Amino acid sequence: GWSDYNEFMGRVDMRVDLDTSRVSFGDIALFATELEGIDLPVRVSGRFRGTVSDLKARGLDLRYGARSRFRGNADLIGLPALASTFLLVDADEVVTDHVDLATIPVPPFTEGGRLSVPQEVARLGTIRFAGNFTGFPNAFTAYGSTRTQVGDLRTDLSFERDTLGGMLVLSGRLASDRFDVGRVIEEGPLGPVTSDIRVNASGTGLADMKAEIQGDLPMITINGYEATGISLNALLEEDLFIGELHSRDRNLVLDFQGKADLRGHAPVVDFEADLQHADLVALNLIDS
């Protein structure tokens, strides 16, 4: 009855079908005060069922900016309190790029700030993802596959971000197929990498990221040479490696354990290595 509108968020059941409608998040802010000041126009089609606080979207198609798109299904439990809303998202397709990402508003929305996109993300080109998200906006699990212009990734990762300090913590499994790491981070000798690793990492950005990595590198390109049969168990920071690395490449049979610290004025290297075979010419380390 009309009395339900006094508790609109949790009691009024909605059945809404949209066919390529233009929606502004500024209008949604009337029901979700956390979105006050947001300027984010999207084009929406899909079927919506339930209450605001327990909403199901099926056949959802969202379009934003020049090329960003989401196709899939979503359950949202907890609106209008966005930060504590639980999300179940099954994405058939997510497409975006750094240009559209850089126009997305960030809180507090009344200040007009936009998302800061690292250059590393820009170098990925168009990003295409298929998979699912489960969790809250600042603590969720993402499973799926990502295609970029520099290679493909498969992820089963959990993310958690401290909204006050900006610290990001991620853990889980990351696999790549000829993903050009060197092109992304602009490290000339490094090229495409095929990997299957488990990772635990934390930091506010790439510059201060600390990562524990364990797994295999079936292929890694260094100086134009595609090395195979690499495994590692290591702690990585910028210009720091502590751990062990094993190579069973036909031109490099090596067992390495130790530390390489390039952060100071003088490099510090302390290691034990069992080098059984190395063809430096084949590895493109010296000229023939």
Long-range contacts (C-beta under 8 A, 24 or more apart in sequence): 8-52, 9-51, 9-52, 9-53, 9-79, 9-80, 10-51, 10-52, 10-53, 10-54, 11-51, 12-51, 12-52, 13-49, 13-50, 13-51, 14-48, 14-49, 14-50, 14-51, 14-52, 14-55, 15-48, 15-49, 16-47, 16-48, 16-49, 17-46, 17-47, 17-48, 18-44, 18-45, 18-46, 18-47, 18-48, 19-45, 20-44, 20-45, 20-61, 21-45, 31-79, 31-80, 32-79, 32-80, 32-81, 32-82, 33-80, 34-80, 34-81, 34-82, 34-83, 34-107, 35-80, 35-82, 35-109, 36-109, 36-110, 37-108, 37-109, 37-110, 37-111, 37-112, 38-105, 38-109, 39-105, 39-109, 39-112, 40-64, 40-104, 40-105, 52-79, 52-80, 53-77, 53-78, 53-79, 53-80, 55-79, 64-100, 65-96, 65-99, 65-100, 65-103, 66-99, 66-100, 67-95, 67-96, 67-97, 67-100, 67-126, 68-95, 68-96, 68-97, 68-100, 68-101, 69-93, 69-94, 69-95, 69-96, 70-94, 82-137, 83-136, 83-137, 83-138, 83-163, 84-136, 85-136, 85-137, 86-135, 86-136, 87-133, 87-134, 87-135, 87-136, 87-137, 87-140, 88-132, 88-133, 88-134, 89-132, 89-133, 89-134, 90-132, 91-129, 91-130, 91-131, 91-132, 91-133, 91-144, 92-130, 93-128, 93-129, 93-130, 94-127, 94-128, 94-129, 94-130, 95-126, 95-127, 95-128, 95-129, 96-126, 96-127, 97-125, 97-126, 97-127, 98-122, 98-124, 118-205, 118-206, 120-184, 120-185, 120-206, 123-150, 123-183, 123-184, 123-186, 124-148, 124-149, 124-150, 124-184, 125-149, 125-150, 131-155, 138-162, 138-163, 141-172, 148-179, 150-179, 150-180, 150-183, 150-184, 151-176, 151-177, 151-178, 151-179, 151-180, 151-192, 151-193, 152-176, 152-177, 152-178, 152-179, 153-177, 153-179, 157-199, 165-204, 166-204, 167-202, 167-203, 167-204, 168-202, 168-203, 168-204, 169-201, 169-202, 170-199, 170-200, 170-201, 170-202, 171-199, 171-200, 171-201, 172-198, 172-199, 173-197, 173-198, 173-199, 174-198, 174-199, 178-219, 182-221, 189-222, 189-223, 190-220, 190-221, 190-222, 191-220, 191-221, 191-222, 191-224, 192-219, 192-221, 192-226, 193-217, 193-219, 193-220, 193-221, 194-218, 194-219, 194-220, 195-220, 206-238, 207-238, 208-237, 208-238, 209-237, 209-238, 210-235, 210-236, 210-237, 211-235, 211-236, 211-237, 212-236, 222-283, 222-284, 223-283, 223-284, 223-285, 224-284, 225-251, 225-282, 225-283, 225-284, 227-251, 227-252, 227-283, 237-263, 238-263, 239-263, 251-277, 251-278, 251-279, 251-282, 251-283, 252-277, 252-278, 252-279, 252-283, 253-277, 253-278, 254-278
